[in-house]
Amino acid sequence: MISYPQFLRVIKCNWIHLVGFYLCIEAIMIGYAIADLKNGLALKYFLLRVALNAPFLIFTYGLILLVAFYVAILLLDVILLSTLKIRVLYVMLLEWLFISPVFIYWTLKYAYWLWIGLVASFLVTQLIKSIRAEKIVETTG
């Protein structure tokens, strides 16, 4: 079990998910844009797609999902970190297992493959978060 100051410092590590999601969306948009170039669309559309799509997706459609995602992450952080006496890495993997099926379901239901990229991004950012959180728990605990 971790102390309250440690818990707050771990919660502050959640910013990494936003960065990971943004980079993932940007990479996927570059892939889509390259596919559009092969289909004969002009280079100016390539640049517009790369420059504008990721911020547009995150700050319009994605805001609702991000709010729900961060509420779920914070609730799981509160519940799992305060009650379980297991390594932080296992807590982060449990959080990933609880939240990822929603994204996978949306991938299958809507055939929108960006969700799979976000699941992978979420796993990577959870691992990064666990490394940072382990250091917090070790140095202040």
N, C-alpha and C positions, 0 to 999 in steps of 0.2 A: 504494500500500500504506500502511496506517495503522499507527501505533505501538501498542504494547500498552496504554498508558494511554488513548489515544484509543478503542481498541477496547472497553475496559471501560466507558467513558462512553457509547458508542453502545449497548452491550448494556443499560445501565440505561434506555435509552429505550423498551424493550419493554413497560413498564407501560401505555403508551398503548393497546395492543391490548385489554387487559382493560376499560379505560374505554369504548373504542369498542364492544366487544361488548355490554357492559352497556347502554349507551345505545341501541344498535340493538335489542336484545331488548325493552327497555322500550318503545320506540316501536312495535314490532310488536305487543306485548301490548296497548297502548292501542288500536291499530287493531282487533285482534280483539275487545276489550271493547266498542268502539263498535259493531261489527257485532252483538255479542250484544245490546246495548241496542235496536238496530233490530229484532231478532228477538223482543223482548218480555221479556228477562230484567231483573230488578230492578237498581236502581242500586247496591245493596249488593254484588251480585256483580261489578259493574263495578269498584268500588273494591277489592275483594279481588283481582280478577284483575290490576289494575294494580299494586297494592302488593306482591303476593306472588309472582306468576309469574316475573318476571325473576330475583330472587334465588334462587328455588327451582330454576329451570333451570340457572343458573350453578353453584350450590354443591352440586347433586346430580348430575344427569345430565351437566352440563357440565364437571365437574372432570376426568373422565377425558379428555375431548376437549381441555380446556385444557392439561393436562399434556403430551399428545402434541403439541399445537400448539406449545407453548413449547419442547419438545425439538427439534422440526423447525426452528423459527425460530432457536434458538441454534446448531444445527449448520450451518444455512445461513449464518448470520452469520459463524461461525468460518471456514467454507470459502470463502465468496465474498469477504468483506472482507479476508481475509488473503492471498488468491491473486490476485484480479483487480485490475487497476490502472485501473478505470473509476470514473466518478462514483458516489457513494453512491446517488443517485436510481435509477440503472440497476440497482444491486445490489438495492435494495428492490423494484423492479418485477420482477426475476427471481425473487425470493423469492415474490412474490405469484403469479407465473405457475406456480411449482412447487407451491404449496400449494392454490391456488384450485380446480383441477380436482377435488380430492377433495370439496369442499363442493358443487360443481356436480353431480357424480355422485350424491351423496346426495340432492340436491334432485330430480333426475330419478327416481331409484330409489324413494324413499319419498314423493314428492309433498308434501314438507314445505317450504314456501316460506320459512321462517325462514333456511334456509341461504343463499339468494340475498342476503338482507339482510346476513348475516354476511360474505359475499364482498365486498359493497360497503363494508361497515364496515372490513374488512381492507385494502381498497385505500386508503381515506381515511386510516386510521391509518398505513399504510406511507408515504404521502406526507408526513404530519406528521412521522413518524419520520425520513424522509430530510432534511427541512428542518432538524430539530434536529441530526441527525448531520453534515450539511454544515457547520453552524456549529461543531461540535466539531472537525472536521477542519481547518477554516480557521483557527480561533483558536489551536489548540494545535499545528498542523502548520506 
